[in-house]
Amino acid sequence: MKIEALHDFHDADFSKGWADRFEPTPERLQLFQTILEHIKGLEIEDLSILELGIDPGYLADFLLEHLPKITYE
């Protein structure tokens, strides 16, 4: 079975418009904060995070800003 995206993510205009629709809302930022607090509670020395999903990277930016010692893949 072959599954394809019907969007042209290589088109700069489409990609910019798609990314703009995911601009962090207050609700999304609260979710980011909740995720951050959970991660901090783990108290893991060498933390590596693997995010699976298609998004513009707002969660990655948020976590890297607040947890500069993590590895984010």
C-alpha positions in Angstrom: 0.0 0.0 0.0 1.3 3.4 -0.9 0.2 6.5 1.1 1.1 9.9 -0.2 0.6 13.5 1.0 -1.6 15.4 -1.4 0.2 18.7 -0.5 3.3 20.1 -2.1 5.5 20.8 0.9 8.4 21.7 -1.5 6.4 24.7 -2.6 7.6 27.7 -0.5 4.2 29.5 -0.5 2.3 26.4 0.6 4.8 25.5 3.3 4.7 29.1 4.7 0.9 29.1 4.8 0.8 25.6 6.4 3.3 26.7 9.1 1.4 29.9 9.8 -1.7 27.9 10.6 0.2 26.2 13.5 1.2 29.4 15.2 1.2 28.6 18.9 -2.1 29.6 20.6 -2.4 30.2 24.3 -3.8 26.7 24.7 -0.9 25.2 22.7 1.6 27.1 24.8 -0.1 25.8 28.0 0.3 22.3 26.6 4.0 23.0 25.9 4.4 24.2 29.5 2.7 21.0 30.8 5.1 18.9 28.7 8.0 20.9 30.0 7.0 20.4 33.6 6.6 16.7 33.1 10.0 16.4 31.5 11.7 18.4 34.3 10.0 16.0 36.8 11.8 13.1 35.2 15.2 14.3 36.5 17.1 12.5 33.7 20.7 13.6 33.3 21.2 12.9 29.6 17.8 13.4 28.1 17.1 12.9 24.4 13.7 13.6 22.9 12.5 12.1 19.7 9.4 13.9 18.3 7.4 12.1 15.6 5.1 14.3 13.7 4.7 16.9 11.1 4.8 20.4 12.4 6.9 23.6 12.1 8.9 22.8 15.2 7.3 25.1 17.7 7.4 22.5 20.5 11.0 21.7 19.7 11.9 25.4 19.9 10.1 25.8 23.2 11.7 22.8 24.8 15.2 23.6 23.6 14.8 27.2 24.9 13.9 25.9 28.4 16.0 22.8 28.5 19.3 23.7 26.7 21.0 20.5 27.8 18.6 18.1 26.0 19.2 16.4 22.7 16.2 16.9 20.4 15.8 14.7 17.3 
